[in-house]
Amino acid sequence: MIVRLGFVAMSLQLENASPSKTMTFTNFSKLDDREAGIRKLERIAEENLRNTLRILKLCKASGIQMYRFSSKLIPLATHEELAGWNPFTALAPAFQEVGEYAQKNGIRVSFHPDHFCVFSTPRPEVLAKSELDLMNHVLMLEAMGLDEAIKCNIHIGGAYGDKAVAGERFIRLFSALSPRLRHRITLENDDKTFNARETLAAAEQVEVPMVLDIHHHAVNSCDIGDDELYDGIWPRIERTWEKERERLGYTSASQLPTKIHASSPKSLSDPRGHADFVEAGPLVEFLRNAARSCEFLDCMLEAKSKDEALLKLIEDLKQMEATGEGIKVLDGGRVEIAPFH
């Protein structure tokens, strides 16, 4: 199985390259000239996009083929006091350059809207804001010229006192979204509420691919044992991706690999928190089990040390390769994993 590794938003190797520079609404509201303030927001967004391009160029140079965009590329993009502002005209060239570079160099990109983007909510105003936030992410992808293979990853949301009812509400509200939004979504299990089994059932029902977060699964596995995970849930997760490839007209799993998230617990006292780096052993154990049925897999690392965590993981995997543990490091962002027999 060929595994590509990626990282999230920031590069710790590059200086002055934040893709998430912002302006608070408090500071914006202090400006005497609203139009001048909007132009300033657009300049900040353009700088974020330039830094995003710098990070993509670093990915290319390092052999990394996966990257998650910052959701904060456009400051105050969905703030209610800026309704009616359309930043995409001014930012069109910068967005286009980012999208073209990712496509030309085979870098799989994505978004992960923030935790307040929820479709299990019982509150209409939260639902409206969630839809607005999701639309903003889709507009950014469209401005980059990226098709529906490029996704926004979300969770089901909260239980609101009754998880079964919340799950049913998610299915109803999500299904009511336009195809323009639905076709951009992957659904991920979370670390407190909706476990892998429950998230998979929802993903199958609303017909979107599922992203398995193996750290979230470790801390919210409920009664799911390894046999059910590897022999029951995992093949069904792969099938959600097969169906999406069929919908898009792809003929090979390499065109849109199944995707997972990986991270390590911050500490024994904070098992849900993300550590600076990723422990190689548990990840390799999962990958070797997954390799029994999967040829291509993309793994997004959600480590606090961002790209430096990826570089360290590659070095750790090289050491494991030397001891004959079913691993072959192919380059700075890809490994080949042998299945357990």
C-alpha positions in Angstrom: 0.0 0.0 0.0 1.3 3.4 -0.9 0.7 6.0 1.8 1.0 9.8 1.3 1.5 11.9 4.4 0.4 15.5 4.8 0.2 18.3 7.3 -2.1 21.1 8.4 -2.0 24.8 7.5 1.3 26.2 9.0 4.8 25.4 8.1 7.4 25.7 10.9 10.2 25.5 8.4 9.3 28.8 6.7 9.6 32.2 8.4 6.9 34.8 8.2 4.7 32.5 6.2 1.4 32.4 8.2 -1.6 31.6 6.0 -3.9 32.8 8.8 -3.1 36.4 9.4 -6.2 38.3 10.4 -7.9 41.4 11.7 -10.4 41.4 14.5 -13.8 43.0 13.9 -13.1 45.2 16.9 -10.1 46.7 15.0 -12.1 46.8 11.8 -14.9 48.7 13.4 -12.5 51.4 14.7 -11.6 52.4 11.2 -13.2 55.6 10.0 -13.3 54.5 6.3 -15.2 51.2 5.8 -14.1 50.8 2.2 -10.5 51.3 3.2 -11.0 48.7 5.9 -12.3 46.2 3.4 -9.3 46.8 1.1 -7.1 46.1 4.1 -8.9 42.8 4.7 -8.3 41.9 1.1 -4.6 42.8 1.3 -4.3 40.5 4.4 -6.1 37.7 2.5 -3.8 38.2 -0.5 -0.8 37.8 1.8 -2.3 34.7 3.3 -2.7 33.3 -0.2 0.9 34.2 -1.1 2.1 32.4 2.0 -0.1 29.4 1.1 1.6 29.3 -2.2 5.0 29.4 -0.5 4.0 26.4 1.7 2.8 24.5 -1.4 6.2 25.2 -3.0 7.9 23.8 0.1 5.7 20.7 -0.1 6.7 20.2 -3.7 10.4 20.6 -2.9 10.0 18.1 0.0 8.1 15.4 -1.8 4.9 16.1 0.2 1.7 15.6 -1.8 -0.9 16.4 0.9 -1.8 19.8 2.5 -4.7 21.2 4.4 -5.5 24.9 3.8 -6.1 27.2 6.7 -9.8 28.1 7.0 -8.7 31.6 7.9 -7.5 32.7 4.5 -10.0 35.6 4.3 -10.3 37.5 7.6 -13.9 38.2 8.7 -15.2 36.5 5.5 -18.5 35.4 7.1 -18.9 38.1 9.8 -22.5 39.3 9.8 -21.5 43.0 9.8 -19.7 42.4 6.5 -22.6 40.7 4.7 -22.6 41.8 1.1 -18.8 42.0 0.8 -17.5 39.9 -2.0 -13.7 39.5 -1.7 -13.4 37.0 -4.5 -13.2 39.5 -7.3 -10.1 41.2 -5.8 -8.6 37.9 -4.8 -9.3 35.9 -8.0 -5.7 36.0 -9.3 -4.2 34.9 -6.0 -6.7 32.1 -5.5 -6.2 30.9 -9.1 -2.4 30.8 -8.7 -2.8 28.6 -5.6 -5.2 26.2 -7.2 -3.2 25.9 -10.4 0.0 25.2 -8.5 -1.7 22.4 -6.4 -3.1 20.8 -9.5 0.0 21.1 -11.6 2.1 19.5 -8.9 -0.3 16.8 -7.8 -0.8 18.1 -4.2 -4.0 16.9 -2.7 -5.5 19.8 -0.7 -8.5 20.1 1.6 -10.2 22.3 4.2 -11.5 21.4 7.7 -14.1 24.0 8.7 -14.0 24.9 12.3 -16.0 23.0 15.0 -18.9 25.5 14.9 -19.8 24.2 11.4 -22.4 21.7 12.6 -25.5 20.2 11.0 -26.8 18.3 14.0 -27.8 21.6 15.7 -31.4 22.2 16.8 -30.9 26.0 16.5 -31.9 27.6 13.2 -29.4 30.4 13.6 -26.5 28.0 14.1 -27.6 26.0 11.1 -27.7 29.2 9.0 -24.2 30.2 10.1 -22.9 26.6 9.5 -24.3 26.7 5.9 -22.7 30.2 5.4 -19.3 29.0 6.7 -19.4 25.9 4.5 -20.4 28.0 1.5 -17.4 30.2 2.1 -15.1 27.2 2.0 -16.7 26.0 -1.2 -16.3 29.4 -2.8 -12.6 29.4 -2.0 -12.2 26.0 -3.6 -14.1 27.2 -6.7 -12.0 30.3 -6.8 -9.0 28.0 -7.0 -10.5 26.1 -9.9 -10.6 22.9 -7.9 -13.2 20.3 -8.6 -15.4 18.2 -6.3 -12.6 15.7 -5.6 -11.2 18.4 -3.3 -13.2 18.2 0.0 -14.1 20.0 3.2 -14.0 17.7 6.2 -16.6 18.1 9.0 -17.9 16.3 12.1 -21.5 15.3 12.7 -21.7 17.7 15.6 -23.0 17.7 19.2 -25.5 15.3 20.8 -27.6 18.1 22.4 -28.8 15.7 25.1 -30.0 12.9 22.7 -27.4 11.5 20.3 -29.9 9.4 18.4 -32.1 12.4 17.7 -29.1 14.6 16.9 -27.8 12.0 14.4 -31.2 11.8 12.7 -31.3 15.6 12.6 -27.9 15.7 11.0 -29.0 13.4 8.2 -32.2 15.4 7.6 -30.5 18.9 7.6 -27.4 17.8 5.7 -29.5 16.0 3.0 -31.4 19.3 2.5 -28.2 21.1 1.5 -27.6 21.8 -2.2 -25.5 19.3 -4.1 -22.9 22.1 -4.5 -22.2 21.8 -0.8 -23.0 18.1 -0.2 -20.5 17.0 -2.9 -17.7 18.8 -1.2 -18.0 17.0 2.2 -16.2 14.2 4.0 -17.4 13.1 7.4 -15.1 12.3 10.3 -15.6 10.5 13.6 -15.0 12.7 16.7 -13.3 12.1 20.0 -16.3 12.5 22.3 -19.6 11.9 20.7 -20.1 10.2 17.3 -17.8 7.2 17.1 -16.5 5.5 14.0 -19.5 3.1 13.7 -22.0 5.9 14.1 -20.2 8.3 11.7 -19.9 5.6 9.1 -23.6 4.9 9.2 -24.4 8.6 8.7 -21.8 8.9 5.9 -23.4 5.9 4.1 -26.9 7.4 4.5 -26.0 10.9 3.1 -23.6 9.3 0.6 -20.4 11.1 1.4 -16.9 9.6 2.0 -15.8 9.0 5.6 -12.4 10.0 7.0 -11.4 7.8 9.9 -9.5 9.7 12.6 -7.5 6.9 14.3 -6.6 9.1 17.3 -10.3 10.0 17.8 -11.2 6.3 17.5 -8.6 5.4 20.2 -10.2 7.7 22.7 -13.8 7.2 21.6 -14.0 3.6 20.5 -16.9 2.5 22.7 -17.3 -1.2 22.2 -15.6 -1.4 18.8 -12.9 -4.0 18.8 -10.1 -4.5 16.3 -12.0 -7.3 14.5 -14.9 -5.0 13.9 -12.7 -2.1 13.0 -10.5 -3.9 10.4 -12.9 -6.5 9.1 -16.2 -4.6 9.3 -15.9 -0.8 9.5 -12.7 -0.3 7.5 -13.9 -2.1 4.3 -17.2 -0.1 4.5 -15.2 3.2 4.8 -13.2 2.2 1.7 -16.5 1.5 -0.1 -17.6 5.1 0.7 -14.6 6.3 -1.2 -15.1 3.8 -4.0 -18.6 5.2 -4.5 -17.3 8.7 -4.6 -14.7 7.8 -7.2 -17.4 6.1 -9.3 -19.5 9.3 -9.0 -16.6 11.4 -10.2 -15.8 9.0 -13.1 -12.4 7.9 -11.7 -11.1 4.5 -12.7 -8.3 4.1 -10.2 -8.0 4.4 -6.4 -4.8 6.4 -6.9 -6.9 9.2 -8.3 -8.7 9.8 -5.0 -7.3 7.6 -2.3 -9.2 6.8 0.9 -8.1 9.3 3.6 -7.4 9.1 7.3 -6.3 11.5 10.0 -3.5 10.6 12.5 -2.1 12.1 15.6 -0.9 11.1 19.0 -2.2 11.8 22.5 -0.7 14.9 24.1 -0.3 13.1 27.5 -1.8 10.6 29.8 -3.7 13.4 31.5 -4.9 14.8 28.2 -5.4 11.8 25.9 -7.6 13.8 23.5 -5.1 16.6 23.0 -2.7 16.4 20.0 1.0 15.9 20.7 3.7 17.9 19.0 4.8 14.8 17.0 3.3 11.5 15.8 4.3 8.2 17.4 5.2 5.9 14.6 4.4 2.5 16.1 0.6 2.8 16.5 0.3 4.4 13.1 2.2 1.6 11.4 0.1 -1.0 13.2 -3.0 0.6 11.7 -1.5 1.0 8.3 -0.4 -2.6 8.1 -3.9 -3.8 8.9 -5.4 -1.3 6.4 -3.0 -2.5 3.7 -4.7 -5.9 3.7 -7.5 -4.4 1.6 -6.2 -0.9 0.5 -3.7 -0.1 -2.3 -3.5 3.7 -1.8 -4.1 5.7 1.3 -3.7 9.4 2.2 -2.8 10.2 5.9 -3.2 13.7 7.2 -1.1 14.3 10.3 -2.7 16.6 12.9 0.4 17.2 15.0 1.2 20.5 16.7 4.6 20.6 15.0 3.0 20.6 11.6 5.5 19.8 8.8 8.3 19.2 11.3 6.3 16.4 12.7 6.0 14.9 9.2 9.8 15.1 8.7 10.4 13.5 12.0 7.9 10.7 11.3 9.7 10.0 8.0 13.0 9.7 9.9 11.3 7.4 12.4 9.9 5.2 9.7 13.3 5.0 8.1 14.6 3.5 11.3 11.8 1.0 11.4 12.5 0.2 7.7 16.0 -0.8 8.7 14.7 -3.3 11.2 12.4 -5.0 8.6 9.0 -4.0 9.8 7.1 -3.9 6.5 8.0 -0.3 5.7 9.7 1.3 2.8 10.2 5.0 2.7 9.9 6.2 -0.9 10.6 9.9 -0.5 9.9 12.9 1.8 6.2 12.3 1.9 5.4 8.7 0.8 5.9 5.3 2.3 5.1 1.8 1.1 3.5 -0.4 3.7 3.3 -4.2 3.6 0.1 -5.8 5.0 0.0 -8.1 8.0 -0.6 -11.6 7.0 
